[in-house]
Amino acid sequence: MGCRPEAVGKIIIAYSLPEGTVKHDRSSEIFQRARRLIPGGVNSPVRAFRAVGMEPIVIGRGAGAHVWDADGNQYIDYLGSWGPLLLGHCHPEVIDAVRAALDRGTSFGAPTEQEVDLAQLIREAFPSMEKVRLVNSGTEATMSAIRVARGFTGRTIVVKFEGCYHGHVDALLVKAGSGVATLSLPDTAGIPEDVTRHTIALPFNDTDALRDAFQRRGGEAACAIVEPVVGNMGCVPPAPGFLEELRRLTQQAAAVLIFDEVMTGFRLDYGGVQRLTGIVPDMTTLGKVIGGGLPVGAYGGRADIMAQVAPEGPVYQAGTLSGNPLAVAAGIAMLKVLGRDPGLYTRLDRLTEQLAGRLLEEAGRAGVPVTLNRRGSMFTVFFTPRPVTDYASAKTSDTAAFGAFFRAMLEAGVYLPPSQFEAAFVSTAHTDADVEATVRASRGAFEAVAHK
């Protein structure tokens, strides 16, 4: 993801370089040129590295679990294009599929058989998505799902949760007001208050606040949208019973429940969080994971809700590049690899569990208070001693300490998300050797934090 508004050859890796020895001259040169041409020098804010107190590195290429920057420095990559690269960079089956599609043409703006094949694979993995519409991004998917929910219910109110990011949709870029069920104000310039007055923002994992909001305004709610495992305030799993209560209350209010599985869909399980929990939403949104990392998204749900979508129904949504042949080909290849290996997610979970445990040991050895949240192959090291269960507790993190940790890890050849409030990701391309190298790098990084 990496979008939240802020607040191949032989592999040889230098894992333990002293701080300050890695040169980023070429990256700096490119970034300075970018600043003259692109706002902030980047095409998505978190890429600017402001949250970690340095200029960004410019990526030149990737292979497997590694990336190289413009200066030729090599890193173990735990960013994975913000989550979708479960198979690592340049997986041969995905690359071959894109090459074959390229020979057939880059874009048609017309139906293709392959987009039907991808929709079929999605529905088989997510039975709740009885009908699917392909779009171009996760933002477009969530924006469209909310529009359809409003059209289906004839209501306007959207319930969301603090710290859950659903793309730069006007109605969702908000922060909570003074009361539990207070309507929210825009969290960015350029959005009229009238747009967000129909949005209620609640604390994630707060069942009491959830009940209170639905008691007051449930009859006006078109939908509730949630990241069932949050990745955009860092990795924050749901508390026991929270999603179950959300499902009960939305059903009681005849409101549409939308699971935003842009990050978690196919990442945590082939059928997403809804398969892991057995909680069935009315609608689901998916992101670039279904395109093997290429720009694509999808939304879908119950057939009666999706019957509202034009040309079948009155809710308009369109896109020339929706179902783009290159992204669709990559997605089919990726989902076929994921679907044919039943042990893949177990191996990912074990490797990530091993990494998380070792990182906690190193933090404890250095005397640095941290909380590590993990669910499957997603994890975040929060630089706070208290449990992180919502956005308020996530914000108790020492962001300066995280910045020092990030910089030290980068110097040692490990590339983490450049923000305390983002999740890191492990791929099938990561190995035990990568974990060992990461742990060794963290030893010095935690020591650097302890002595800063």
N, C-alpha and C positions, 0 to 999 in steps of 0.2 A: 504494500500500500504506500506508505511513506508520504501521504498527502495531507496529514492533519495540519490545519493552520496553526502555526506556532505563535502560542504561548511558545597450438596444442603441441605438443612436443614434450620433451623431457621436463619433468617438474622438479625444480630445485628451489627450496625455500630457505631464506635466512630468517630463522625464527626468533633469534635472541639478539637483535641488533641494539646497541646502546641508544638511548634516547637522543635524538638530534642528528643521527648519522644517515637516516633515510632522506634522500633528496626528492623534492617535489617541484623542481624548477619548471619543468615542462607543463605540469598541471597548473601551476601558478600563472604561467604565461597564457595558457588557454583561457583560464578563468578571468584574467584581466581583460582579455579581448571580448569574452562573453559579456562582461559587465557593461561594455559599451553598446551592446546589441540586444541584450535580453534583460528584462527587469531582475535586478539582483544577481544577474549572471547565471540564473538557473531557470528551468522550466517547471519546477515544483519546489516550494519553499524550503522543505527540510534538507534538500540537497546542498544548500548553501553552507552547511556545517556551522552555522552561527551558534547553535545550541551546544557545540563542543569546543568553541573558541579557536577555530582555525579555518583556513581556506579549504575548500573541498578538493579531494583528489578527483582526477578525471580518468574514468575507466576506458581502457583501450580494447580489452577483450576478456573473455572468460572461457574456461574449460573445466568441466567437472565441478569440483567444490572450490575452485580457485578463480580469482580475477587478477588481471595485471593493469596497472595504471599507465598513464601516458609516459611516465619516466621509466617504465619497465619493472617497477617494484611489484612483487607478487604477494598476494594475501589469501588466507583462508577466508572464504566468503560466507558469512552468516546473515547476509542481507537477502540474497536470492531473489533480486528484483522485487523486494518486499513481499516475499512469500510464495509466489506461484511456481518457482523452479524446484519442485520436489525431486526431480531427477538430475538436478545440477544443470550447469551450462552446457549447451551444445550436445545434448543427448543425441546419439546418431540416428535413432529412429525418428525423432522429431525433426532433425535437420533434413533427413532424406525426404520426409513427407512435405516439407516446405519447398524443397527443390523441385519435387515432382509437380506440386501445385503451381509453382512459378512458371513452369514450362507451359501450363494451360492458360495462364493469364492472371493478372494481379487483382482485377476488380471488374465486376459486371453490372452491379446494381440490379440484379435479376436473380430469380431462384436458381439454386444449384442442388444437386442431389446430396452433396457432402454436408450441407447445412442441416438437411433432414437426418442424416446419419448421426451428426453431433447431437441434435435434439433428442434422438432416440437413446443415445448413450447417457445423456443427462437424466432423462426420465427413468431409465433403468436403475441409475444410482440413487436418484431422489424421487421415489414414487409419488411424493406429495406434489411434485411439479407435473401435474397431469397434462398441462400444455405449457410450452416454452416459447419465449420470444428472445431471439439473439439481438444484442445491441453492441456498442463499441467500448464500453468501460463499466466499471463498478458504479461510478457516479450516475451514469445514464440508467443503469439497472435500478438503483434505488429511487431515483427521481421518477422513473416510469411506474414502478410498483406502487409508490404513494399516490400517484395520479389515478391509477386503476382502482386502488382501494377507495379513494374518495368518490370516484364515479360509481363504484359498485354499491357503496353504502349511502351515498347522498349526503355524507357528513364532511366536516372540514378538519376537525381536530386531529393532530398527529402527536402521539406519545413517543418520546425518545428518552435516552438515558445519558446522563453526563459522562463524558469521556468516550462514548461510542461515536465513532466517526463513520459517516455514511456517504462520503464524497462531498463535493462542494455544492450541494443542493441548497438553494436559498432558505427553504423552510427548516433545514436541519442545522445550519450554522448558527447555533444559538447557545446561550448559557442560561442557567436556571435563574429565576427571580428570587424574591425574598421568601416566598412561601413554598410549601411542599408542592402544591399544584398551581403555582403561579405561572402565567403565560410568560414566555421568554422574550428577551430583547436580542436584536442581531449581535453576533459576535464578530462581525467584520463590517467594514465600510462597504457601501454600495447595495445594501439590502434594506428596503423600507421596513419600518416596524410593522406595518400592516401585514407584511408577508409572514412574519414570524409570530404574530399574535395568535395564530392558530396552532402553535406548537407548545407542548408541555414537556419540560425536561425534568426528569426525576433522577435521584441517586441510584446508580447501579447496585444491585444486591440488597436494596432496602425494601423489604416486603411490606412493611407498615406504610411507607410513603406510597407504594404502588396501590395498596388497597384504598388508601385515603383518596388518591387521585381518581380512581375509577368510581368510588362512591360519589364523588362530587361531579365528575365530568364524563363518566363512562358512556352515558347515553349520547354524548356529542362526538365520541371518538370514532374516526374513520378507521384508524389503525394504530398499532403499536409496532415500532421497529426496534430491533435489538441485535447487537452482535452477541450470539449465544455464548461464545467465549471471546472476550474482548481482546483485541490486539493493538488498538490505537490509543491506549493510555499506558502501553506496555501490556503484557499478557496478564489478564485478570479473569480467572474462571468464575462461573456462576456459583453462588452459595447453594447448598442443598435446599431444594424446594422453591428457589426463586423463579426459575423458568416454568416450573409446574404451576405456580400461582399466577404467573403472567398468562399462561395458556388458559387457565380456568376463568380468569377475570375477562379476558378478551372474548371468550366464548359466551360468557354470561351477558356481556354488553353488546354482543353481535358486532364486535369490531374485528377487523382483519389483523391477524398476527403475522408479521413479516420477520423472518429470520434473515438477517444480512450475513450470509456465509461467503461473502466475497473473499475473505481471508481464510476462513475455516473449512469451506467446502472443498473436499478432496484432500485438504491439508491434514486434517485430524483423522479423517476416515473417508473411505470411498463414498459413503453416503452422508458425510458431514456430521455436524453435532446432532442433528435430528435423528440420525441412525444410532449414534452412541447413546443418546438419552431416551429415545422412544417418544420424544415430544414432537408432535407433528404440527408445523405451522400451516397457515393458509396460503402463504406466499413465501418464496425464497428468492434471494438475489445471489448471483455468482459473478466472479470477476475473471481476471486474466489467467487464472489457473486452467480454465477450460480452453485456453488458446495456447497452452504450452509456453506462456510468457508473452505472447503477442497480444496486441490490443483487442480485447473482446470482453463481453459481459453477457449476462442473461438474467431474465426474471421469468418467473412462472409460478403456477399454483393450481388451485382447484379449477376445474374446467368451467364452472359457472362464473367464477370471478374473471378468468381470462377471456371469457366470451364477451367481456366489455371492450376488448381491445379491437381497434379498427384494423381491417375492414369488417370484422365480424360484429363489432359493437360501436358505441358512440365515443369511446375514449381514444383520442388520436395520439399516436406515437409512430415515428418513422426515422429512417436513417439510410442514406445511400450506401454506406460501408457496412451496415449490419449484415452479419454472416459473411464477412470478407473471406475469400477463398484461402488465403495464406494462413490466417488465424484459425480458420475452421480445420484445415488440414493438420496444423500443428496440434490442435486440441484433440482431434480424433486419435492421433498417434500417441499422445501423452496419456489419454484416458485408457487406451487399450493396454499400454504398459502397466499402468496402475492397477487395472482391473484383473489382469491375468496373474498377479503375484499376491496371493492371500497373506503371505508372511511379511510383506513390505512394511506395513504400518507397525507391526510388532517390532521389527528390527529398528525402525526409525525411533520408536518410543524408547527402546532399550539404550540406543546410542545417546539420545538426548538426555535420558535419565542419568547415564554415566557421566556425561559432560557436566550436567547441572550439579550433581553431587560433588564432583571434584572442584568445581568453582566455589562452592560453598566452603569446602575444606580450606582452600587457599585464602579466601576472605577471612575465615576464622583464624588461620595461622598468622595473618598480617594484622589482626585486631581491627578489621574494618567491618562495621555493622552493616549488613545487607539483608534483604529479603529476596529470595529467588522464587518467582512464580513460574510454573511450567504446566502445560497441558499438551501431551503428545510431543510433537517436534517443534512447538513454539515455546519460547522462554524469555524471561526478562530478569536481569539482575537490578533490583531497585536498591539504591543507596539510602536505605532507611531501615531502622531496626524494627519498625512496627509492621504488622501484617498489612498487605495491600489488597483491599477488597473493593475499592471504588476509586473515583477520580480524586476525591478529597484526600484519601490516604496515599494515593500515588504521588500527589503533589507535596507530601512531606519529604520526598526524596531530596538528597543533597545533589543538585544538578551540577554544581562545580566539581564535586567528587566524581560524578559520572564522566564529566568532560575530561578530567585528568586520566581516568581509567581508559576511556576511549582512545585518547591520544597515545597513551603508552602501549595499548594493544595494537594500534595501527603501526607504531614504530616497530613492533615485534612481529609484524606480518599477519595480523588478524583484523579482519574488517567486520565491524559490528554496525548496526543501525546508528546513525549519528544523532540520536536523541534518547534521553532517558525514557521518554514516553512512547517507545515503539518496541514491538516484539522482534526477537531474533529467530532465525529459522535454520533447522538442520535438514539436509537433503540426503537422498540415497547415495549421492556421490561422496559424502563425507566418510572418512575411514577412522579406524582406531588411532592411526598415526596422526590424523588431523586433530583428534581429541587430545592426544598426548601433547602435541605441539601447542594447542590452545591453552591447556592447563599450565604448561611451562611459561607461556607468555603472560598468563594471568598472575603468576607468582610475582613477577616484577612489577606488573601493573598495580596490583593491590598494595604492594609495598610503596609504590610511588604515591598512591592515594593516602596511605597512612602517614607519610612524611611530608605531605604538601603544606 
